Amino acid sequence: MSDVVVRTETDLPDAESTRALGAALAGVLRAGDLVILTGDLGAGKTTLTQGLGAALGVRGQVASPTFIVAREHPPLPREDGSRGPALVHVDAYRLGGLGELDALDLDSSLDESVTVVEWGRGLAEALTDDRLEIDLERPRGTAAGADPDAGADDEADPGAGTRHATLRGVGPRWAGVDLAALTAR
């Protein structure tokens, strides 16, 4: 089992800062990298992936793949004619276990893509020893205008509140990668 080799934390005050973190990650991610995103509904998993996809320069709108489970975004040509890696965006929320994840055949595209698995904790680690784990936490009971003593519905405004992100690079691939530099503002 691999060990965490690098770790950093940051606060994300809004959706744009969450997308910006995704864009910054695009600068260090490369084909073959696995990113596992963990967080409650509305924590910013898809928003972070949108920033990543935009910065990687991939085709198509990055949206939650909840109902289709996996979506591949091929790379668009860059100004110099080269192409970056594809983005494979997976939502493991509805998967019943490792067998269903294996059925997606992610191993076949892992080497030439950046693979992002939302809700992947406890499943996607089996894909590779090297991975970037990102936990996104959103505040609870802070819906805009809500009375915290009234048992406010946390889903009333899923965009409200500052998120907290913890990034952990696991395995030798992440040795020497300065994740803290990505979160400095």
Secondary structure, 3 states (H helix, E strand, C coil): CCCEEEEEEEEECCHHHHHHHHHHHHCCCCCCCEEEEECCCCCCHHHHHHHHHHHHCECCCCCCCCCCCEEEECECECCCCCECCEEEEEECCCCCCHHHHHHCCCHHHHCCEEEEEECCCCCHHHHCCCEEEEEEECCCCCCCCCCHHHCCCHHHCCCCCCEEEEEEEECHHHCCCCHHHHHCC
